[in-house]
């Protein structure tokens, strides 16, 4: 386990002081929306700051496995890396000292083999390859990362922003798997037996462009971070909320609902009161994050009103910190609840200099 909590109080205080001097950016254009694609996993994989996420969430417990493939140096990492984050099943005793959560960033100095025929990212540590015959991604994870897995991700695509802009930074986001299921098995850290994965909740997305959160070691943060929330709903649909709280208080991002049949509704909850973050909690390490998120806005094509809300608790969450010399940010993973959902989660990433609410 590699959990790095090495941001000192002096550096944090200085970072907060510097943040106050950052000026607001001029008004930026709305996000450009579209429909994702199954090949989106490798979109712009050769550009700086490209990440791919796959996550499997047990709908009947807090068990979760999330993989972050940083195919080019992202968020301050000097080399490509895989990050394994998750929570063990409730009867697993291996990690109870850390409340069941685990986190392991593993550098991959030799990088990846990336292809668009079929869409795939391949490395000795972990690979994901799209199988056209099964209309599914096959993910295999080597035990060298502290966990092992053989999983199939299937489902229709979701929405995308192509691009979105915040705080002067441009980012491309593709929800290559908008809703669906995961099947296969996982060996969680510290265990030898396989945990069967049967119709778990699925997440797959990729982001590229620029989304820097800070420059080493104490330069003012150019951006606060982001909030991401998703629910896999009982009716087969999925709801996704992905927004960027900007330094000037404005919001850029996307709210989507993908039906079980693959119909995509999407909008940007950037109007007054359309996105809220509340019930703020400060982690012992110093980062503050909301335990409740909500959003509403009208679909850009039909005008249909979209809504989403998610809640979590500190005991359902885990915050971990990246060295200030690698960009200096904190990430929080949370198992959450959402009305009508059988599985839900929240992700929150913030610059280490940002410790409090900035929109409500």
C-alpha positions in Angstrom: 0.0 0.0 0.0 1.4 3.4 -1.0 -0.6 6.2 0.6 1.3 9.4 0.5 0.4 12.0 3.1 3.4 14.3 2.9 1.9 17.8 2.4 3.1 19.9 5.3 1.0 22.5 7.1 3.4 25.3 6.0 3.1 24.5 2.3 -0.7 24.2 2.6 -0.9 27.6 4.3 1.2 29.2 1.7 -0.8 27.6 -1.1 -4.0 29.0 0.4 -2.5 32.4 0.6 -1.4 32.3 -3.0 -4.8 31.2 -4.2 -6.4 34.4 -2.9 -4.3 36.3 -5.4 -5.5 34.4 -8.5 -7.7 36.4 -10.7 -10.9 35.1 -12.4 -10.7 34.1 -16.0 -12.9 35.9 -18.6 -16.2 34.2 -19.4 -15.7 30.9 -21.2 -17.9 29.2 -23.7 -20.4 26.5 -22.8 -19.2 22.9 -23.1 -19.6 21.4 -26.5 -21.6 18.2 -26.1 -22.0 15.1 -28.2 -22.3 11.3 -28.0 -19.4 9.1 -26.9 -18.0 6.1 -28.8 -16.7 2.7 -27.9 -13.4 3.6 -29.4 -13.2 6.7 -27.2 -10.9 4.9 -24.8 -7.9 5.6 -27.0 -9.0 9.1 -28.2 -6.1 11.4 -27.9 -4.1 8.9 -26.0 -0.9 10.3 -27.3 -1.6 13.8 -26.0 -0.4 15.1 -22.6 -2.6 14.5 -19.6 -4.6 11.6 -20.9 -6.4 9.3 -18.4 -8.8 6.4 -18.7 -10.9 5.1 -15.8 -12.6 1.8 -15.4 -14.6 1.0 -12.3 -16.7 -1.9 -11.0 -19.0 -1.3 -8.1 -20.9 -4.1 -6.2 -24.6 -3.1 -6.0 -25.0 -5.1 -2.8 -22.0 -3.9 -0.8 -19.3 -1.2 -0.7 -16.8 -3.4 -2.7 -15.3 -1.5 -5.5 -12.3 -1.6 -7.9 -11.3 1.5 -9.8 -8.4 1.7 -12.2 -6.9 4.9 -13.6 -4.7 4.4 -16.6 -2.5 7.5 -17.0 -1.3 6.8 -20.5 0.7 10.0 -20.6 2.0 12.0 -17.6 -1.2 13.4 -16.0 -1.9 15.4 -12.9 1.8 15.9 -12.2 2.9 12.3 -12.6 6.3 12.2 -14.3 5.7 8.9 -16.1 2.7 6.8 -17.3 1.1 5.0 -14.4 -1.8 2.8 -13.3 -3.6 3.8 -10.1 -5.6 1.1 -8.3 -8.2 2.4 -5.9 -11.1 0.6 -4.2 -12.8 -0.9 -1.2 -12.8 -4.5 -0.1 -16.0 -6.6 0.4 -17.5 -6.2 3.9 -16.3 -9.7 5.1 -12.7 -9.1 4.0 -10.4 -8.6 7.0 -7.2 -7.9 5.1 -7.5 -4.1 5.1 -9.7 -3.3 8.0 -6.9 -1.2 9.5 -7.5 1.3 6.6 -11.3 1.0 6.8 -11.3 -1.4 3.9 -9.9 1.1 1.4 -6.8 0.6 -0.7 -4.8 2.8 -3.1 -1.7 1.9 -5.1 -0.2 4.1 -7.8 2.3 2.1 -9.9 4.6 3.9 -12.4 5.0 2.2 -15.8 8.3 3.6 -17.1 8.0 1.7 -20.4 4.6 3.1 -21.1 1.8 1.3 -23.0 1.0 -0.1 -26.3 -2.1 1.8 -27.6 -4.2 0.8 -30.6 -7.5 1.7 -32.2 -7.9 -1.6 -34.0 -9.3 -2.9 -31.7 -9.4 -0.1 -29.2 -7.0 -1.1 -26.5 -4.3 -0.1 -24.0 -1.8 -2.9 -23.2 0.9 -3.1 -20.6 2.5 -5.9 -18.6 0.7 -4.6 -15.4 -2.8 -4.3 -16.8 -4.6 -4.1 -20.1 -8.0 -3.4 -21.6 -9.0 -4.5 -25.0 -12.3 -4.1 -26.8 -13.9 -7.3 -28.2 -16.2 -6.4 -31.1 -17.8 -9.8 -31.1 -18.9 -9.4 -27.5 -19.4 -5.6 -27.7 -17.5 -5.4 -24.4 -14.1 -4.3 -23.0 -12.0 -7.1 -21.5 -9.9 -5.8 -18.6 -7.1 -7.9 -17.1 -5.1 -6.8 -14.1 -1.8 -8.4 -13.0 -1.4 -9.2 -9.3 1.9 -7.2 -9.3 -0.4 -4.1 -8.7 -1.6 -5.5 -5.4 -4.9 -6.8 -6.9 -5.8 -9.0 -9.8 -8.8 -9.0 -12.1 -10.4 -10.5 -15.2 -13.5 -8.4 -16.0 -15.8 -7.8 -18.9 -17.4 -4.3 -19.2 -20.5 -4.1 -21.5 -23.1 -1.4 -22.2 -24.0 1.4 -24.5 -22.0 4.6 -24.8 -22.9 7.9 -23.0 -22.3 11.6 -23.5 -19.1 13.6 -24.1 -17.8 17.1 -24.0 -15.7 17.9 -27.0 -14.3 20.1 -25.5 -15.0 21.8 -22.3 -13.0 24.7 -21.0 -12.4 25.9 -17.5 -9.9 28.4 -15.9 -8.2 28.7 -19.3 -7.7 25.0 -19.7 -9.2 22.8 -22.4 -10.3 19.2 -21.8 -11.9 16.5 -23.8 -14.1 13.9 -22.0 -15.7 10.8 -23.5 -18.0 8.5 -21.6 -17.3 5.4 -23.7 -19.5 3.2 -21.5 -22.6 5.2 -20.3 -24.4 2.4 -18.6 -23.9 -1.3 -18.3 -22.6 -4.2 -16.2 -19.3 -5.8 -15.2 -18.8 -9.6 -14.9 -15.8 -11.7 -14.1 -13.6 -11.8 -10.9 -11.3 -9.8 -8.7 -8.7 -10.8 -6.2 -8.6 -7.9 -3.7 -5.3 -6.8 -2.0 -4.2 -9.1 0.7 -6.5 -12.0 -0.5 -5.9 -15.2 -2.4 -9.5 -16.1 -3.2 -11.4 -14.7 -6.2 -14.4 -12.5 -5.6 -17.1 -13.2 -8.2 -18.3 -10.2 -10.1 -21.8 -10.6 -11.4 -23.6 -7.7 -13.0 -21.8 -5.1 -10.9 -22.2 -1.4 -11.8 -19.9 -0.1 -14.5 -18.0 3.1 -15.2 -15.7 3.8 -18.1 -14.5 7.2 -19.2 -11.5 9.0 -20.6 -10.2 12.5 -20.4 -7.4 14.3 -22.2 -6.2 17.8 -22.7 -5.1 20.1 -19.9 -6.4 19.8 -16.4 -3.5 20.8 -14.3 -4.2 21.4 -10.6 -0.9 23.1 -9.6 2.7 23.5 -10.5 5.5 22.3 -8.1 6.2 23.2 -5.5 4.1 26.2 -4.4 2.9 28.0 -7.5 -0.7 29.3 -7.4 -3.2 26.7 -8.4 -4.6 27.3 -11.9 -7.7 25.2 -11.1 -9.5 23.8 -8.1 -10.3 20.3 -9.4 -13.5 18.6 -10.2 -16.5 16.6 -8.9 -17.6 13.4 -10.5 -20.6 11.3 -9.5 -22.4 8.4 -11.1 -25.3 6.2 -10.3 -26.3 2.9 -11.9 -30.0 2.9 -11.7 -32.5 0.1 -11.0 -34.3 0.8 -14.3 -31.1 0.1 -16.3 -30.2 3.7 -16.9 -27.1 5.6 -15.6 -26.8 9.2 -14.4 -23.4 11.0 -14.6 -22.5 14.4 -13.1 -19.0 15.8 -14.0 -18.3 19.5 -13.3 -15.5 21.8 -12.6 -15.8 24.4 -9.9 -13.7 27.3 -11.3 -11.6 29.8 -9.4 -14.1 32.6 -10.2 -17.1 30.6 -8.8 -18.6 29.6 -12.2 -19.2 26.0 -13.2 -18.4 24.1 -16.4 -19.3 20.5 -16.9 -22.0 18.0 -17.8 -25.0 16.1 -16.4 -26.1 13.0 -18.4 -28.7 10.3 -18.3 -28.1 7.2 -20.5 -31.1 4.9 -20.8 -30.8 1.1 -20.8 -31.3 1.1 -24.5 -28.5 3.7 -25.1 -30.5 7.0 -25.5 -28.4 9.9 -24.2 -29.7 13.0 -22.5 -27.3 15.7 -21.5 -27.0 19.3 -20.4 -24.7 21.7 -18.6 -25.8 22.6 -15.0 -24.0 26.0 -15.1 -27.0 28.3 -14.2 -27.6 29.8 -10.8 -28.5 27.0 -8.3 -28.3 24.2 -10.9 -25.3 22.5 -9.2 -24.9 22.3 -5.5 -22.2 20.9 -3.2 -23.1 20.7 0.5 -22.5 19.0 3.8 -18.8 19.7 3.7 -16.4 17.5 5.6 -12.7 18.1 6.3 -10.6 14.9 6.2 -7.9 14.5 8.9 -5.3 15.1 6.2 -6.8 18.6 5.6 -8.8 18.5 2.4 -12.5 19.5 2.5 -15.0 17.8 0.2 -18.8 17.7 0.0 -20.8 14.7 1.2 -23.8 15.8 -0.9 -24.0 16.7 -4.6 -27.0 17.6 -6.8 -27.7 19.0 -10.2 -30.5 19.8 -12.6 -30.8 21.2 -16.1 -32.7 20.8 -19.4 -31.5 18.3 -22.0 -30.0 20.2 -25.0 -32.0 18.3 -27.6 -35.4 17.6 -26.0 -35.7 20.1 -23.2 -36.5 17.2 -20.8 -35.5 18.1 -17.3 -32.5 16.1 -16.0 -31.8 15.7 -12.3 -29.3 13.9 -10.1 -28.3 13.8 -6.5 -25.8 11.8 -4.5 -24.9 11.5 -0.8 -22.1 9.8 1.1 -20.5 9.7 4.6 -16.9 10.0 5.9 -16.9 6.3 6.7 -17.9 5.5 3.0 -15.0 7.7 1.8 -11.2 7.6 1.4 -8.9 10.6 0.8 -5.4 10.1 -0.5 -2.7 12.7 -1.3 -0.1 13.1 -4.0 3.2 14.6 -3.2 3.4 18.4 -3.9 6.4 17.7 -6.1 4.2 15.7 -8.4 1.6 18.4 -8.7 0.1 18.4 -5.2 -3.5 17.2 -5.2 -5.9 15.2 -3.0 -8.4 12.7 -4.4 -11.4 11.4 -2.6 -13.3 8.2 -3.5 -16.7 7.7 -2.0 -19.3 4.9 -2.2 -22.6 6.9 -2.3 -26.4 6.5 -2.4 -28.7 8.1 -5.0 -32.5 7.9 -5.4 -33.4 4.9 -7.6 -29.8 3.7 -7.8 -28.5 0.2 -7.1 -24.9 1.4 -7.1 -23.4 5.0 -6.9 -20.2 6.7 -6.2 -18.6 10.2 -5.9 -15.1 11.2 -6.9 -13.6 14.6 -5.8 -10.2 15.9 -6.8 -8.8 19.2 -5.5 -5.5 21.0 -5.5 -4.0 20.7 -2.0 -4.3 24.4 -1.6 -8.1 24.3 -1.8 -9.6 23.3 1.5 -13.2 24.6 1.5 -16.5 25.2 -0.4 -16.4 27.3 -3.5 -19.9 26.8 -4.7 -23.2 25.9 -3.1 
